């Protein structure tokens, strides 16, 4: 412990004698601070030069390094395993670049292999993606489980088969409807138009003569001006030979046989399609009493006036073809025409009947009747 210093002790700092230093030594005296011998000339207590590593000759030396107390040290690098591919390449910059390219090539190849494996896996889920990213192989149990998950169950297979059957049936039905509602009309109208042209040419050339006609043979034309209908009339009501070809057929066989237009009395019965196959009678329900219905033959025009209509009747009601048809409103023999077709539209459940009464017979030599001119 340091004792208190007197303020004006002889030889102390700040004493009256200038040039004296602390402890009574004058400034610049031998052995004092800044005097010759300091730091290498005996400043470290010349009496005991060995105290700070000095020697008896007055030369000072640095103290020895104490391995226990030195504060700053350079630590040795920790031991670690360095991969061969990460070690710096020797041989200069070109060698290092070449080594780097090799490492990138190896990584790219592994990535391409992983992509190929992922494409082959196909429909794996999130767990499959994680497995591919980690590179861990699947166990047999996990591989079988995923294979079973990808395989469709019998219920799924059956539902797919039923769906395909329904789709196929729908397409076939659509094609059939298109054929019935569109193509049959196109084909039948073309056939009917050709028959009209052939009839008119034969009449003009005198090739056809009035008389008995073969089944399916055209012999007259039917005009309904209100409906803008001109259609050939053929013998018989065969679907294949007459009706499906766009023509109207004359009831001329067995119990359904009806009179010809040139007969003095009787009922001239005709049948035709209301829908499909040319549908010549589709709108005969729109006819009104007094509307003209004209039958054109090789020699004459027979003009009828629409008289009455029976909207619905049974297909077996053949009395509508009687010489004096029942339900027509006619009370006695005359020269009548009966048009028959199916109803409602696109069905054949019932029959629609339209009757007319002849009002004029006009030879072709006198020209067309007023009903066709106007």
C-alpha positions in Angstrom: 0.0 0.0 0.0 1.4 3.4 -1.0 1.8 6.0 1.8 0.6 9.5 1.6 3.1 11.9 0.0 4.0 15.2 1.7 3.3 18.2 -0.5 6.7 19.9 -0.2 9.0 17.0 0.9 12.5 17.6 -0.2 13.3 16.1 -3.6 9.6 15.5 -4.3 7.7 16.5 -7.5 7.2 20.2 -7.5 9.9 21.0 -4.9 11.8 24.2 -4.9 14.9 22.9 -6.4 14.4 22.7 -10.1 15.9 19.9 -11.9 15.2 17.4 -9.2 12.8 14.6 -10.0 10.5 12.4 -8.1 12.5 10.4 -5.6 15.4 12.9 -5.5 16.9 12.1 -8.8 17.5 15.0 -11.1 15.9 14.9 -14.5 18.4 13.6 -17.0 20.6 11.9 -14.3 22.0 8.5 -15.1 19.4 5.9 -14.6 16.6 8.4 -14.7 13.6 8.4 -17.2 14.9 9.6 -20.5 18.5 9.3 -19.4 21.1 7.3 -21.3 20.7 3.6 -20.5 16.9 3.7 -20.3 15.2 0.8 -22.2 18.4 -1.1 -22.8 20.9 0.8 -20.7 19.9 -0.4 -17.2 16.5 1.2 -16.7 15.1 -2.1 -15.5 16.8 -1.8 -12.1 20.5 -2.3 -12.8 21.0 -3.7 -9.4 19.0 -6.8 -10.5 19.4 -7.0 -14.3 18.0 -10.5 -14.3 14.6 -9.3 -13.1 13.1 -8.6 -16.6 15.3 -10.9 -18.7 18.3 -8.7 -18.6 21.9 -9.6 -17.9 24.6 -8.2 -15.7 26.1 -6.2 -18.6 23.0 -3.9 -18.5 21.4 -5.2 -21.8 17.6 -5.8 -21.5 15.7 -8.6 -23.2 11.9 -9.3 -23.7 10.3 -11.5 -21.2 9.8 -15.2 -22.3 6.4 -16.1 -23.7 4.2 -17.7 -21.1 2.0 -20.3 -22.8 -0.4 -20.1 -19.9 -1.1 -16.4 -19.7 -0.8 -15.0 -23.3 -4.3 -13.6 -24.2 -4.2 -13.7 -28.0 -3.5 -16.9 -29.9 -4.1 -18.2 -33.4 -6.3 -21.3 -33.0 -5.4 -24.4 -35.0 -8.0 -25.2 -37.8 -10.4 -28.0 -36.7 -10.0 -31.4 -38.2 -12.6 -32.1 -40.9 -13.1 -34.4 -43.9 -12.9 -32.6 -47.2 -14.5 -34.2 -50.2 -12.3 -34.9 -53.0 -14.5 -33.1 -55.5 -14.5 -29.9 -53.3 -10.7 -29.7 -52.9 -9.1 -27.0 -55.0 -7.8 -28.3 -58.2 -4.1 -28.0 -58.7 -2.4 -27.0 -61.9 -3.7 -23.4 -62.3 -6.9 -21.7 -63.4 -7.5 -24.0 -66.5 -7.3 -27.1 -64.3 -9.8 -25.6 -61.8 -12.2 -24.8 -64.6 -12.0 -28.3 -66.0 -12.7 -29.8 -62.5 -15.7 -27.5 -62.1 -17.1 -28.5 -65.4 -16.8 -32.2 -64.5 -18.6 -31.6 -61.2 -21.5 -29.8 -63.0 -21.7 -32.7 -65.5 -22.0 -35.3 -62.8 -24.8 -33.2 -61.1 -26.6 -32.7 -64.4 -26.6 -36.4 -65.1 -28.1 -37.2 -61.7 -30.8 -34.6 -62.3 -31.6 -36.1 -65.7 -31.9 -39.6 -64.1 -34.3 -38.2 -61.5 -36.4 -36.6 -64.2 -36.6 -39.9 -66.1 -37.6 -41.7 -63.0 -40.3 -39.1 -62.2 -41.8 -39.4 -65.8 -41.9 -43.2 -65.4 -43.6 -42.8 -62.0 -46.5 -40.9 -63.6 -49.3 -40.4 -61.2 -47.4 -40.5 -57.8 -48.7 -38.1 -55.1 -46.9 -35.7 -52.9 -45.2 -38.5 -51.0 -43.8 -39.8 -54.3 -42.4 -36.4 -55.2 -40.8 -36.1 -51.8 -39.3 -39.6 -52.2 -37.8 -38.7 -55.6 -36.4 -35.4 -54.2 -34.7 -37.3 -51.3 -33.5 -40.1 -53.6 -34.5 -42.8 -51.1 -35.8 -46.0 -52.8 -39.3 -47.3 -52.1 -39.9 -50.4 -50.1 -41.7 -53.3 -51.6 -44.8 -52.7 -49.4 -44.9 -49.1 -50.4 -44.4 -49.9 -54.1 -47.2 -52.4 -54.0 -49.5 -50.1 -52.2 -49.0 -47.3 -54.8 -49.5 -49.8 -57.6 -52.8 -50.9 -56.1 -53.8 -47.2 -55.7 -53.1 -46.5 -59.4 -55.0 -49.6 -60.5 -58.7 -48.9 -61.1 -61.2 -50.8 -58.9 -63.9 -53.0 -60.5 -66.6 -50.4 -59.7 -64.6 -47.7 -61.6 -64.0 -50.0 -64.6 -67.8 -50.9 -64.7 -68.8 -47.3 -64.5 -66.5 -46.4 -67.3 -67.9 -49.2 -69.4 -71.4 -48.2 -68.7 -70.6 -44.6 -69.5 -69.0 -45.6 -72.9 -72.1 -47.6 -73.7 -74.4 -44.7 -72.9 -72.3 -42.3 -75.0 -72.3 -44.7 -77.9 -76.1 -45.2 -77.7 -76.5 -41.4 -77.5 -74.4 -40.9 -80.6 -76.3 -43.6 -82.5 -79.7 -42.1 -81.5 -78.6 -38.7 -82.6 -77.5 -40.1 -86.0 -80.8 -41.9 -86.3 -82.8 -38.8 -85.5 -80.8 -36.8 -88.0 -81.4 -39.5 -90.6 -85.1 -39.6 -90.0 -85.9 -35.9 -89.7 -83.5 -34.5 -92.2 -81.9 -37.0 -94.6 -85.2 -38.9 -95.4 -86.8 -35.7 -96.4 -83.9 -34.7 -98.6 -83.9 -38.0 -100.4 -87.7 -38.4 -100.7 -88.2 -34.9 -102.0 -85.5 -35.5 -104.6 -87.2 -38.7 -105.7 -90.7 -37.1 -105.8 -89.3 -34.2 -107.8 -87.9 -36.6 -110.4 -91.2 -38.4 -110.6 -93.1 -35.1 -111.2 -90.6 -34.3 -114.0 -90.9 -37.7 -115.6 -94.8 -37.6 -115.5 -94.9 -34.2 -117.2 -92.5 -35.3 -119.8 -94.4 -38.5 -120.6 -97.6 -36.6 -120.8 -96.1 -34.1 -123.2 -94.7 -36.9 -125.3 -97.9 -39.1 -125.2 -96.0 -42.1 -123.7 -98.5 -42.8 -120.9 -102.1 -43.7 -121.5 -105.0 -43.7 -119.0 -106.1 -47.0 -117.6 -105.0 -49.4 -114.9 -101.7 -48.7 -113.2 -99.1 -51.0 -111.6 -98.5 -50.7 -107.8 -96.0 -48.0 -107.3 -96.6 -46.4 -110.7 -97.2 -42.7 -110.7 -100.3 -41.5 -112.7 -101.3 -38.0 -111.4 -100.2 -34.9 -109.5 -101.7 -33.5 -106.4 -101.7 -29.7 -106.0 -102.6 -28.0 -102.6 -102.0 -24.3 -103.4 -102.6 -23.0 -99.9 -99.7 -25.2 -98.6 -97.5 -24.9 -101.7 -97.6 -28.6 -102.3 -97.1 -30.4 -105.6 -96.6 -34.1 -105.2 -97.0 -37.2 -107.5 -99.8 -39.7 -106.8 -98.8 -43.4 -107.2 -100.9 -46.5 -107.2 -101.0 -48.3 -103.8 -100.0 -47.3 -100.3 -96.8 -49.3 -100.0 -94.3 -47.6 -97.7 -91.3 -48.8 -99.6 -92.5 -48.3 -103.1 -94.7 -45.2 -102.6 -94.9 -43.4 -99.3 -91.2 -43.5 -98.3 -90.3 -42.1 -101.7 -92.1 -38.8 -101.0 -95.2 -39.6 -103.0 -98.8 -40.0 -101.9 -100.5 -43.3 -102.4 -104.0 -44.2 -103.8 -106.0 -46.7 -101.8 -106.5 -49.2 -104.5 -106.3 -52.7 -103.0 -108.7 -55.1 -101.2 -111.3 -53.7 -98.8 -109.5 -50.3 -98.9 -110.0 -49.8 -102.6 -111.4 -46.4 -103.6 -112.6 -44.8 -106.8 -110.5 -43.0 -109.3 -110.9 -39.2 -109.9 -112.7 -39.7 -113.2 -115.4 -41.9 -111.7 -118.9 -40.5 -111.8 -119.4 -41.1 -108.1 -117.1 -42.3 -105.4 -114.4 -41.4 -102.9 -110.8 -40.9 -104.1 -108.7 -41.8 -101.1 -105.1 -40.8 -100.6 -102.5 -41.4 -97.9 -99.2 -39.6 -97.2 -96.6 -39.0 -94.6 -97.0 -36.1 -92.1 -93.4 -36.3 -90.9 -90.2 -37.5 -92.6 -89.9 -39.0 -96.1 -90.9 -35.7 -97.8 -93.8 -35.1 -95.4 -96.3 -33.9 -98.1 -99.2 -33.9 -95.6 -97.5 -32.3 -92.7 -99.7 -29.1 -92.7 -103.0 -30.4 -94.0 -104.6 -29.6 -90.6 -104.2 -25.9 -91.6 -106.6 -26.3 -94.5 -109.9 -24.4 -94.2 -113.3 -25.0 -95.8 -113.2 -23.8 -99.4 -109.5 -24.2 -99.9 -108.8 -25.8 -103.4 -107.3 -29.3 -103.8 -106.5 -30.1 -107.4 -105.7 -33.5 -109.0 -103.9 -33.3 -112.3 -104.0 -36.2 -114.7 -102.8 -36.7 -118.3 -106.1 -35.4 -119.7 -108.0 -33.5 -117.0 -107.8 -31.3 -113.9 -110.2 -32.3 -111.0 -110.8 -29.4 -108.6 -112.1 -30.1 -105.1 -113.0 -27.7 -102.3 -112.0 -28.6 -98.8 -115.3 -29.4 -96.9 -114.5 -30.8 -93.4 -111.8 -32.3 -91.2 -111.6 -35.0 -88.6 -108.7 -34.1 -86.3 -108.3 -37.5 -84.5 -109.6 -41.0 -85.2 -108.4 -44.6 -84.8 -106.2 -46.1 -87.5 -108.8 -48.9 -87.9 -111.6 -46.5 -88.8 -111.8 -47.4 -92.5 -115.3 -45.9 -92.8 -113.7 -42.6 -93.6 -113.0 -44.2 -97.1 -116.5 -45.2 -97.8 -118.2 -43.9 -101.0 -120.1 -41.6 -98.6 -117.6 -41.2 -95.8 -118.9 -41.3 -92.3 -118.2 -38.1 -90.2 -117.5 -36.0 -93.3 -120.9 -34.3 -93.3 -121.8 -35.6 -96.8 -125.3 -37.0 -97.0 -125.4 -38.7 -100.4 -123.3 -40.1 -103.2 -120.9 -37.7 -104.9 -117.4 -37.2 -106.1 -115.2 -36.8 -103.0 -111.6 -36.8 -102.0 -110.1 -38.1 -98.7 -106.7 -37.2 -97.4 -105.3 -39.4 -94.5 -102.2 -39.0 -92.4 -100.8 -39.7 -88.9 -101.4 -37.5 -85.8 -100.0 -36.2 -83.5 -96.8 -35.2 -85.4 -93.9 -37.6 -85.2 -96.2 -40.4 -84.1 -98.5 -42.9 -85.8 -101.0 -43.4 -82.9 -104.0 -41.8 -84.5 -105.2 -40.6 -87.9 -106.1 -37.1 -89.2 -108.7 -37.0 -92.0 -109.5 -34.1 -94.5 -112.4 -34.4 -96.9 -113.2 -32.4 -100.1 -115.9 -32.3 -102.7 -115.3 -32.0 -106.4 -116.5 -28.7 -107.9 -114.9 -28.7 -111.3 -113.6 -31.1 -113.9 -111.5 -29.3 -116.5 -109.8 -30.8 -119.6 -106.1 -29.9 -120.0 -106.8 -28.6 -123.4 -108.6 -25.6 -121.8 -105.7 -24.7 -119.7 -105.2 -24.7 -116.0 -108.1 -24.0 -113.6 -108.3 -20.8 -111.7 -107.2 -22.5 -108.5 -103.7 -23.1 -110.0 -103.5 -19.8 -112.0 -104.2 -17.5 -109.0 
